[in-house]
Amino acid sequence: MTGVGFRVNPWRHLRRLVHVRLLWHDDGPMGLTNHRDQTISLRRGMSWEERRCTVQHEVLHIERGPQPLGLRAKDEEKVRRETAFLMIPEIRDVLEALLWAYTDEEAAEELGVDVYVLRYRLRHMSPMERAWLTNRFAQAREDHDGVE
């Protein structure tokens, strides 16, 4: 495994934003961004992979700035998509993880991301990526079925 999730270091990205403070909260959303105070808050108790993905997600919100009320849902979708593609840029790595893992959770852990980011990346594959992945899964199935 190439360790795709480790190509991007969201913590380093956050550290470069010297004006942004990191806070922690209990319960509620995985992450919160306060543009006025220039803070990002992470929920305590998340896994390592969840923290990494949430930091990347919230850093993107900070960089994009506050959005008008009517555009917040659209912006949230854009940030989710960008987070997924930054954390998992190569669909080949997804294939390797999915072939090895028994569950989406195991594949996500292998990729160094949370399951939400993995599923979002899979949902938003390009048609070419989808065709390639489908073909490779079929080939892997044939290879596996041919082994006695």
C-alpha positions as CSV (number, residue, x, y, z in Angstrom):
1,M,0.0,0.0,0.0
2,T,1.3,3.4,-0.9
3,G,-0.1,5.1,2.2
4,V,-2.1,7.6,0.1
5,G,-3.7,9.2,3.1
6,F,-0.2,10.2,4.2
7,R,0.7,12.2,1.1
8,V,-1.4,15.1,2.6
9,N,-0.6,16.5,6.0
10,P,-3.6,18.5,7.2
11,W,-1.8,19.3,10.5
12,R,1.1,20.9,8.6
13,H,-1.4,22.9,6.5
14,L,-3.1,24.1,9.7
15,R,0.2,25.0,11.3
16,R,1.0,27.3,8.3
17,L,-2.2,29.3,9.1
18,V,-0.6,31.1,12.0
19,H,-3.7,33.3,12.6
20,V,-6.0,30.2,13.2
21,R,-6.4,28.7,16.7
22,L,-7.3,25.1,17.3
23,L,-9.9,24.4,20.0
24,W,-11.6,21.2,21.2
25,H,-15.2,20.6,22.1
26,D,-17.3,17.7,23.5
27,D,-20.3,16.2,21.6
28,G,-21.8,17.8,18.5
29,P,-20.2,18.0,15.0
30,M,-16.8,16.5,14.2
31,G,-15.5,20.0,13.4
32,L,-16.6,23.6,13.5
33,T,-15.1,26.7,11.9
34,N,-15.6,30.2,13.3
35,H,-14.5,32.7,10.7
36,R,-15.0,35.8,13.0
37,D,-12.7,34.4,15.7
38,Q,-10.5,32.5,13.2
39,T,-10.8,29.2,15.1
40,I,-11.3,25.6,14.2
41,S,-12.7,23.3,16.9
42,L,-12.5,19.5,16.8
43,R,-14.7,17.1,18.7
44,R,-12.8,15.1,21.3
45,G,-12.9,11.3,21.0
46,M,-12.5,11.0,17.3
47,S,-10.1,8.5,15.7
48,W,-6.8,9.6,14.3
49,E,-8.2,9.3,10.7
50,E,-11.3,11.3,11.6
51,R,-9.2,14.1,13.1
52,R,-7.0,14.2,10.0
53,C,-9.9,14.5,7.6
54,T,-11.8,16.9,9.8
55,V,-8.8,19.2,10.1
56,Q,-8.4,19.2,6.3
57,H,-12.1,19.9,5.9
58,E,-12.1,22.8,8.4
59,V,-8.9,24.3,7.0
60,L,-10.6,24.5,3.6
61,H,-13.5,26.3,5.2
62,I,-11.1,28.8,6.7
63,E,-9.4,29.3,3.4
64,R,-12.6,29.8,1.5
65,G,-13.9,32.3,4.0
66,P,-17.5,32.9,5.2
67,Q,-20.2,32.1,2.8
68,P,-23.5,33.9,2.3
69,L,-26.4,32.1,4.0
70,G,-27.9,30.9,0.7
71,L,-24.7,29.4,-0.5
72,R,-23.6,27.5,2.7
73,A,-25.0,24.1,1.7
74,K,-23.4,24.4,-1.8
75,D,-20.1,25.4,-0.2
76,E,-20.3,22.5,2.2
77,E,-20.6,20.0,-0.7
78,K,-17.6,21.6,-2.4
79,V,-15.5,21.4,0.7
80,R,-16.5,17.7,1.2
81,R,-15.5,16.9,-2.4
82,E,-12.2,18.8,-2.2
83,T,-11.4,17.1,1.1
84,A,-12.0,13.7,-0.4
85,F,-9.9,14.4,-3.5
86,L,-7.1,15.9,-1.5
87,M,-7.0,13.0,0.9
88,I,-7.4,10.3,-1.8
89,P,-6.1,11.7,-5.1
90,E,-5.5,8.3,-6.8
91,I,-8.3,5.9,-7.4
92,R,-5.6,3.1,-7.8
93,D,-5.0,3.4,-4.0
94,V,-8.7,3.0,-3.3
95,L,-8.7,-0.2,-5.4
96,E,-5.8,-1.7,-3.5
97,A,-7.4,-0.9,-0.1
98,L,-10.8,-2.2,-1.1
99,L,-9.3,-5.5,-2.5
100,W,-7.5,-6.0,0.7
101,A,-10.1,-4.9,3.3
102,Y,-13.2,-6.8,4.5
103,T,-15.1,-3.5,5.2
104,D,-15.2,0.1,4.1
105,E,-13.9,1.0,7.6
106,E,-10.8,-1.2,7.1
107,A,-10.2,0.3,3.7
108,A,-10.5,3.8,5.0
109,E,-8.1,3.0,7.9
110,E,-5.6,1.6,5.3
111,L,-5.9,4.8,3.3
112,G,-5.4,7.0,6.4
113,V,-8.9,8.6,6.1
114,D,-12.2,8.2,7.7
115,V,-15.0,6.2,6.2
116,Y,-17.0,9.3,5.2
117,V,-14.1,10.6,3.1
118,L,-13.7,7.2,1.4
119,R,-17.4,6.9,0.6
120,Y,-17.5,10.5,-0.6
121,R,-14.5,9.9,-2.9
122,L,-16.2,6.7,-4.3
123,R,-19.5,8.6,-4.9
124,H,-17.8,11.3,-6.8
125,M,-15.5,9.3,-9.1
126,S,-15.2,10.5,-12.7
127,P,-16.8,8.3,-15.3
128,M,-13.3,7.2,-16.4
129,E,-12.3,6.3,-12.8
130,R,-15.5,4.4,-12.3
131,A,-15.0,2.4,-15.5
132,W,-11.4,1.7,-14.6
133,L,-12.3,0.6,-11.0
134,T,-15.2,-1.6,-12.3
135,N,-12.8,-3.3,-14.8
136,R,-10.1,-3.9,-12.2
137,F,-12.6,-5.4,-9.8
138,A,-13.9,-7.7,-12.5
139,Q,-10.3,-8.7,-13.3
140,A,-9.5,-9.3,-9.7
141,R,-12.6,-11.5,-9.3
142,E,-11.6,-13.6,-12.4
143,D,-8.0,-13.9,-11.1
144,H,-9.4,-15.1,-7.7
145,D,-12.0,-17.5,-9.2
146,G,-9.2,-19.0,-11.4
147,V,-7.2,-20.0,-8.3
148,E,-8.1,-23.4,-7.0
